[in-house]
Amino acid sequence: MASRQEIAAVYTGAVIQGIVLVTFPAVAAIFTSAAHYDLSNTEYGGIFVPQAIAAILASLLGAGLTRHIGGKRVLLIGLSADLLSMALLLGSQFATGTHPLAYGLLVAATACLGVGFGFAVPALNTFTAAFFPRTVDRAILTLNALLGLGTALAPIFATIFVGLGFWWGLPLLMGILTIALILFALRLPLQDAKAAEQTRARTTLRIPARFWLYAAFAMVYGICETMNGNWATVYMSGTLGASTTLSSLSLTLFWVMVTVGRILFAAIEKWFPERWTYRVLPVVITLAFLATAAVPRGEPVLALLCFGLAGLGCSALLPLVISFGQEDLVTMTAAVAGSMIGFYQIGYGIAAFGVGPLQSGAGCSLTEIYRGASLFAVVLAVLAFFIIGTRNASRV
């Protein structure tokens, strides 16, 4: 039975991880501003490539590392990498006069963030599943709602600090909070006996064929989420002519609705089962992409509604693919969370970096890219149909 302090540490870790994760997109205007880093859209997208690669490697290595050193140490490694990421971001402001050095520090910072995310998030999900074995779906939705709360707070904090004239207050604040959490977690046992037993019991991992359905879903979902989470502010300011404040508000609204949706669907699961949620939300994302692409220039307020709708559509899908996978893929339960985060990060990397070359190389506008992204949401709906339709037939 987990103590209240252990539960508090895991849930607080989700909030902090959420803020840290969105710190870079939240200050996108600083990165692309000629007065600061002066990055092009391709350069801006490029800083997320090492993050995706590092997160994939960390999340896939996490299950094996947990077997050898324990989930608590894996979580602490992830939080320490987050701390280093914020320190590098904070330090990069002093190198903005030297473009290659500043860019190199940003790349190193996002790589550390990828390590932190790849180790910490699967560990947080695994701890939560072990703490609440009778209500796994609801517990993981709650954890990811808190993660979503953090992602919603990041652009709010960014707006405040930018308004005060020192945007770097955000990484400074997150560094302080991460240190506090690390010190708090060091005092706790944070034992995940269930996951440890499952991991030790399987020295050879058999990957069932159904795993690839879940993996594909996580990857395509990563593309859909990142098109909103990383490019909303750029689309608002560059394509729709929105102010910096309104652009930041679009990112805030997206993540707020992600959080609201996770809380909502966890609360109504008795009346609206998770399998229905899983099938309906990809359709919502499809509509949101098409609506976003249809917003005329000069009407950014309409786009706020579209990004809010996209947030609702994205809300419950990642936690549900993790919890469904953990229940369904019983031969590899301990590795599911890390694997899903890894494939999610592949999608993240595709969308984070791919937009820049599509614009500069293929001549596509962001409007056309958002319209095309609706096809990925359609693929998500098809995958959800197959996963739910065969989920109860047999567990492997």
Secondary structure, DSSP 8 states (H G I E B T S, - for coil): ---HHHHHHHHHHHHHHHHHHHHHHHTHHHHH-TTTT---HHHHHHTTHHHHHHHHHHHHHHHHHHHHH-HHHHHHHHHHHHHHHHHHHHHHGGGTTSHHHHHHHHHHHHHHHHHHHHHHHHHHHHHHHHH-TTSHHHHHHHHHHHHHHHHHHHHHHHHHHHHHT-TTHHHHHHHHHHHHHHHHHHTS----HHHHHHHHH-SS----TTHHHHHHHHHHHHHHHHHHHTTHHHIIIIIS---HHHHHHHHHHHHHHHHHHHHHHHHTTTTS-HHHHHHHHHHHHHHHHHHHHH--TT-HHHHHHHHHHHHHHHTTHHHHHHHHHHHH-GGGHHHHHHHHHHHHHHHHHHHHHHHHHHHHTS---HHHHHHHHHHHHHHHHHHHHHHHHHHTT---
